[in-house]
Amino acid sequence: MKKIQKMQQAKIQALFCNKCGKELVLADGSPREGVCSVEVSWGYFSRKDGETHSFDLCEDCYDAWVRQFALPVAVEEKTELL
């Protein structure tokens, strides 16, 4: 869950894990630790038609969540270009 201060440019004031409630570390309005931000807009064939849901998870809660999946998440390693 993000608390955003309205300015000319939106800046995150605080960031919390929706599952455990932990406050995530920010520096200059940007996360400084792993965070999974999810936003889904539900469509016509959903029981949530017209709703948009969003949440944030810390890395520990994300790891616990995906361990419950019947099929593993796809993982692709990215390296920095020099």
Buried (B, 14 or more C-beta within 10 A) or exposed (E): EBEEEEEEEEEBEEBBBBBEEBEBEBEEBEBEEEBBEEEEEEEEEEEEEEEEEEBBBBEEBBEEEEEEEEEEEEEEEEEEEE
